[in-house]
C-alpha cells in the first residue's frame, strides 16, 4: 500500500480574515490573535481528509502530532503513525523537522496543508526527493504545488489511493512574496525552487500570472466603466488586486492594493477592512455590492488573497450583488476555463457557483461559470 505523509500548518491563513495578508512570523501571529483571528487551517484541511476517509484501509498514513495532523486523522478514523512530539505552538522549523521525519519513514507522497510559506518549508526539507501535494489553507497561494481547493485535494488523493499510483509527476514552482513589502502594497514575488507534484489538471491549480503588455490601458478603461456605474445609495466593498486598485485610484481614495476598501457615494468609509469591519458596515448599510477581480492564471474569485470577503460576508451580500471585472488579457487567458470559489464553507461555495456576467471593458461583458 502507498505510504502517505501528512503535515498541517495549524496557523496557516490565520491573518487572512483580519486583513493582515499573511501569517508569517511570530509578531504577525500575535497581532492576528489580538484582532480576534482563529486558526482555520485544520478546518479547511478536513475537507481533504473527508475524501480520504472513504478509502482509509487502502493506504498507510504517517503524520505529525496534535494539530499538525494527528488530531484530524483520529477525527476521521484514520489509523496514523505519529511522528514527532506535540508542541503548544508550531513554527516553520517544526514543519521542516516533521517533513524530514516523514521522509525517513519512506513515504511515497507528502501532503501538506498551508500556504506559500509552508511550501517553502517543505522545499527546504525534501527538495525533489518525494512528490508533494498541497492543500491550500494559507493567505498566499501563488505556488503551483496546490490543489484548486481542499476538497479537490482530497479527490486527487483518493484517486491516487484507488489507482494505487501517483501517476505522472512534473516540476511545479514554489513562489513566495515578501510579506513586509506586501503589506505596503508592493508585490515582489520570487521563485524559490521546484517540487515534484502529480500532473492532474482537473484538481491542481495553475501558477499565478502577472500583468501582460497593454494591461494598463485595458485596466484604466475598465476602472472608468466601474466607477461610472456606481450608485449613490449602494455601499461598495472593493476587493484586492491591481484592477481594483485602479478603481480606487479613479475614485481618488488611493486605496490598498492588497486589501479590501469600503466606499459609499464614491468616498472611502473604511480602508483595508477585515471581516469584522465589513460585517459591521453591512449592518449599517443594507444595500451593498462586492466588487472583485479574478486572479490571473488561476481564475479565483474568492479564497485567494481576499479572505476578508468571508463566507459570512458573501452570504450577507448575495450572488446577485457581486460585480466581477477583469481585463481582456485575463479574460482571453481564461477563455473556456472556469472561475473558482473557495471560501472553505461548502454551502456558501455552492450558492455562489454559476454564471457571472464579467465586465471586461467599457460596457463589454463575457459570461464565465464559477465552480467550487
SVG drawing of the C-alpha trace seen along z (x, -y; Angstrom):
<svg xmlns="http://www.w3.org/2000/svg" viewBox="-31 -62 47 64">
<polyline fill="none" stroke="black" stroke-width="0.4" points="0.0,0.0 1.1,-3.6 2.6,-5.4 1.3,-8.9 2.7,-11.6 0.6,-14.5 1.7,-17.8 -0.8,-20.5 0.5,-24.0 -2.1,-24.9 -1.7,-28.7 -1.6,-29.0 -4.0,-31.6 -4.8,-33.0 -4.1,-36.6 -6.4,-36.5 -9.8,-37.4 -8.4,-40.2 -6.7,-41.8 -3.0,-41.0 -2.4,-39.5 -0.2,-36.7 0.7,-34.7 4.5,-34.5 6.4,-35.5 5.7,-35.4 4.7,-39.1 2.1,-38.6 0.6,-35.7 0.4,-37.8 -1.3,-40.6 -3.8,-38.2 -4.8,-36.7 -5.1,-40.2 -7.5,-41.1 -9.6,-38.0 -8.4,-35.7 -8.9,-32.0 -6.9,-29.2 -8.8,-27.7 -6.1,-25.6 -7.3,-22.3 -10.9,-23.0 -10.0,-23.6 -7.8,-20.5 -10.7,-18.4 -12.4,-18.7 -9.5,-16.8 -9.4,-14.1 -13.1,-13.6 -12.4,-12.3 -9.6,-10.1 -11.7,-8.5 -13.7,-6.6 -10.5,-4.7 -8.9,-4.6 -8.0,-0.9 -6.1,-1.2 -3.1,-3.3 -0.8,-3.8 -0.7,-7.3 2.2,-9.0 1.6,-12.4 2.6,-14.9 1.2,-15.0 -1.8,-17.0 -2.8,-19.9 -0.1,-19.0 -2.2,-16.1 -2.8,-13.5 -5.9,-15.1 -7.6,-15.4 -6.6,-11.9 -8.2,-10.5 -11.4,-12.5 -11.8,-10.8 -10.9,-7.3 -7.6,-7.2 -5.1,-4.9 -2.0,-7.1 1.6,-6.6 2.5,-9.7 6.0,-11.1 7.4,-13.8 6.5,-15.4 3.4,-17.7 4.1,-21.4 1.9,-24.2 2.9,-26.5 4.5,-25.4 6.8,-27.3 8.3,-26.9 11.2,-24.9 8.7,-22.4 7.3,-21.9 10.8,-21.3 11.6,-18.8 8.3,-17.0 8.8,-16.6 12.3,-15.2 10.9,-12.6 8.1,-11.6 10.7,-11.3 12.8,-8.9 9.7,-6.7 9.9,-6.0 6.7,-7.8 5.6,-7.7 3.8,-11.1 3.9,-14.1 0.7,-16.0 0.8,-19.4 -1.8,-22.0 -0.7,-25.6 0.3,-28.5 3.4,-29.6 5.4,-29.9 4.7,-26.3 5.6,-25.2 9.0,-26.9 9.4,-24.9 8.6,-21.7 11.0,-22.6 13.8,-23.2 13.1,-19.7 12.6,-17.4 13.6,-19.3 12.6,-16.9 13.1,-13.6 9.4,-12.8 6.3,-14.0 4.2,-16.5 0.6,-17.8 -0.5,-21.0 -3.9,-21.5 -4.5,-25.3 -5.2,-26.8 -3.0,-29.9 -3.3,-33.5 -0.8,-33.5 -1.2,-30.7 1.0,-31.8 2.8,-28.4 1.8,-25.7 2.0,-22.9 -1.5,-23.3 -4.8,-21.8 -7.7,-24.1 -9.3,-23.8 -9.1,-21.4 -12.0,-19.2 -10.3,-18.7 -7.0,-17.9 -8.9,-15.1 -10.4,-14.0 -6.9,-13.9 -5.6,-11.9 -8.5,-9.5 -7.8,-8.9 -4.2,-8.2 -5.1,-5.7 -7.8,-3.9 -5.4,-3.5 -2.5,-2.7 -0.4,-5.1 0.7,-8.7 0.8,-8.7 2.9,-11.2 4.6,-14.0 6.1,-17.3 8.2,-20.1 5.9,-22.8 7.1,-26.3 7.4,-27.3 6.8,-31.0 6.5,-33.4 6.4,-37.1 7.9,-39.5 5.1,-39.9 6.5,-43.2 6.5,-44.8 3.2,-43.1 1.5,-45.0 2.9,-48.2 1.2,-47.4 4.3,-46.1 4.2,-42.7 7.7,-41.2 7.4,-37.6 10.4,-35.3 10.9,-31.8 12.4,-29.6 12.6,-26.3 10.6,-23.4 8.8,-20.5 7.5,-17.4 3.8,-17.2 1.2,-15.0 0.1,-16.0 -3.7,-16.5 -5.3,-19.4 -8.7,-18.5 -7.6,-19.0 -4.4,-21.1 -4.2,-24.9 -2.1,-27.0 0.8,-29.3 -0.4,-32.9 0.3,-35.0 1.4,-38.7 0.2,-41.6 0.7,-41.5 1.6,-44.1 -1.1,-46.7 -2.7,-45.7 -2.5,-49.2 -4.6,-50.8 -7.2,-48.0 -7.5,-48.2 -7.8,-52.0 -10.8,-51.7 -12.3,-49.0 -11.9,-51.3 -13.8,-54.1 -16.7,-51.8 -16.9,-50.5 -16.8,-54.0 -19.3,-55.4 -21.7,-52.6 -21.6,-53.2 -24.9,-54.3 -25.1,-56.8 -27.4,-54.6 -25.2,-51.5 -22.2,-50.5 -19.3,-49.2 -16.9,-46.7 -14.0,-46.7 -11.5,-43.8 -7.8,-43.5 -5.6,-43.4 -4.3,-45.8 -7.6,-46.0 -9.4,-47.0 -6.6,-49.4 -7.2,-51.2 -10.9,-51.6 -9.8,-53.1 -7.4,-55.5 -10.1,-56.6 -12.3,-57.3 -9.5,-59.4 -9.2,-57.5 -5.8,-55.9 -6.9,-52.6 -5.0,-49.5 -3.6,-47.2 -3.8,-44.1 -6.7,-44.9 -10.4,-45.4 -11.7,-49.1 -15.3,-50.2 -16.8,-53.1 -20.1,-55.0 -21.1,-57.8 -17.7,-57.5 -16.0,-58.3 -13.9,-56.0 -15.6,-54.8 -13.1,-52.1 -9.7,-51.3 -8.0,-47.9 -11.0,-46.4 -11.1,-43.0 -14.1,-40.6 -15.4,-42.2 -15.4,-45.7 -17.1,-44.6 -19.9,-42.9 -20.4,-45.9 -20.7,-48.1 -23.2,-45.7 -25.4,-46.1 -25.4,-49.9 -25.9,-49.9 -28.5,-47.4 -27.8,-47.9 -24.3,-46.7 -22.3,-45.2 -19.0,-43.4 -16.6,-44.3 -13.8,-41.9 -11.4,-40.9 -10.0,-37.5 -6.6,-36.2 -4.8,-35.9 -3.7,-32.4 -5.6,-30.8 -9.1,-32.1 -10.0,-32.6 -12.8,-34.9 -12.8,-34.2 -10.4,-32.4 -7.1,-33.7 -5.7,-36.9 -9.2,-38.2 -10.2,-36.0 -11.7,-39.2 -14.5,-38.5 -15.5,-35.5 -18.5,-33.2 -20.4,-35.3 -19.8,-38.5 -20.7,-36.9 -23.9,-35.3 -25.0,-38.6 -24.3,-40.3 -25.6,-37.5 -24.5,-36.4 -26.7,-38.9 -24.8,-41.7 -21.3,-40.6 -19.6,-42.5 -16.8,-40.7 -14.3,-42.6 -11.2,-41.6 -9.1,-42.9 -9.5,-41.4 -6.0,-40.0 -7.1,-38.0 -10.4,-37.0 -8.5,-35.7 -6.1,-33.7 -9.1,-32.1 -11.2,-31.5 -13.1,-28.2 -12.0,-27.8 -13.9,-28.0 -13.6,-30.5 -13.1,-29.1 -14.6,-29.8 -13.0,-28.6 -14.4,-30.2 -13.9,-27.0 -17.7,-26.8 -19.2,-24.3 -22.7,-25.5 -21.6,-29.1 -19.4,-28.0 -22.3,-26.1 -24.6,-29.1 -22.1,-31.3 -21.4,-28.9 -23.0,-29.5 -22.6,-32.1 -21.3,-35.6 -21.6,-38.5 -18.0,-39.6 -17.1,-43.2 -14.1,-43.1 -14.3,-46.7 -16.4,-49.7 -19.9,-48.2 -18.4,-45.0 -19.2,-41.7 -18.3,-38.0 -20.1,-35.1 -17.9,-32.9 -19.0,-29.9 -17.8,-29.7 -17.3,-26.3 -16.0,-25.1"/>
</svg>
